[in-house]
Amino acid sequence: MNTKKIFFGLSTVLILMAAACTPNTAEDDQLYEQGIDKKDIVIK
């Protein structure tokens, strides 16, 4: 029982660390850095 909790805790920490340490490059952010032309916005 105690071994299962330790194994589960360690695997959870490793999975969260792997998800947090994924590389985030500037190439991924280019999609969000595009400008918006104010003439294209239609307010009704």
C-alpha positions in Angstrom: 0.0 0.0 0.0 2.7 2.5 1.0 4.8 1.5 -2.1 1.9 2.3 -4.4 1.5 5.8 -2.9 5.2 6.5 -3.4 5.2 5.2 -6.9 2.1 7.2 -7.8 3.6 10.4 -6.3 6.8 10.0 -8.1 5.2 9.3 -11.4 2.9 12.3 -11.0 5.8 14.6 -10.3 7.7 13.2 -13.3 4.8 13.7 -15.6 4.2 17.3 -14.5 7.9 18.1 -14.8 7.9 16.7 -18.3 4.9 18.7 -19.3 6.3 21.9 -17.8 9.7 21.6 -19.5 8.5 21.3 -23.1 10.5 23.8 -25.3 8.6 26.9 -26.2 10.3 28.6 -29.2 9.6 31.9 -30.8 8.4 30.0 -33.9 5.4 28.9 -31.9 4.6 32.5 -30.9 4.5 34.0 -34.4 0.9 33.0 -34.8 -0.1 35.2 -31.9 2.1 38.2 -32.9 0.1 39.1 -36.0 -1.5 42.5 -36.0 -5.2 43.2 -36.5 -6.4 45.8 -38.9 -9.0 48.0 -37.1 -10.9 48.4 -40.4 -11.7 44.7 -40.4 -13.6 44.8 -37.1 -17.3 45.3 -37.5 -19.3 46.6 -34.5 -23.1 46.1 -34.8 
